[in-house]
Amino acid sequence: MSDENKREGSSRQGAIEVLADRLVREADITEEQARELIKLIGIDWNSLLREAHFLKARHRL
């Protein structure tokens, strides 16, 4: 893997960390749940937040 690819991978991982942390705080889900949603949905914030709220509501029942 080239240095540039390593930096891009590291940068992407950092962005996912920030996004997961924000999702944990704003939707009150676990970090594991946040990472799984990001893996399934991608990085669209509105979609992530909507699904996180659905997930949280489903686990309250």
N, C-alpha and C positions, 0 to 999 in steps of 0.2 A: 504494500500500500504506500502510495507516495505521501510526502509530507502534506501536500495540499489536500489530499483525500482525508488524511488524519485530522487536519484542522477543521474541514467541513463536517466530519463525523462528530468531532468534539463540540463544534458550534451548534450542530443540530441537537445533540444530546443536552447541551446547556439550555437551549430554547424549550425543549420538552420538559426539562426540570422546572423551569420558570412557569410554564403553562400548567403543569401538574400541580405545583404548589398553589397557584392562584385558584385552580379548580377546587382543590381541597378546602381552601379558606372560604370561597364564595358559595360552594354548594354543600359544604359539610359532609364530604365523602372521604373515604380513606385514600391514601396515596396510591395504593395498589389499584383501587377502583378507577382513580383518575388516569393512571398510566394505561390501564386496559381500555378505557374509553378513547384515549388518544390513539392507541394502536388500532382500534376498530374504526374510528370516525375520521381521524386526521386532526388537523389543527384549526378547524373552523370553530371559533369561540362560541357563537350562538348555538350551534348544534351540540357542542360539548356540554354547555350549560343546561340546555333543555334535557338532554339525556341524563345528565347527572341528577337533575331534579326528579325525573321519572324514577331513576334508580333509588334515590333516597326515599321517595314516597312508597315505593314497592317494598322496601325493607322495613318500613314502619308498620306495615300491616300485620 
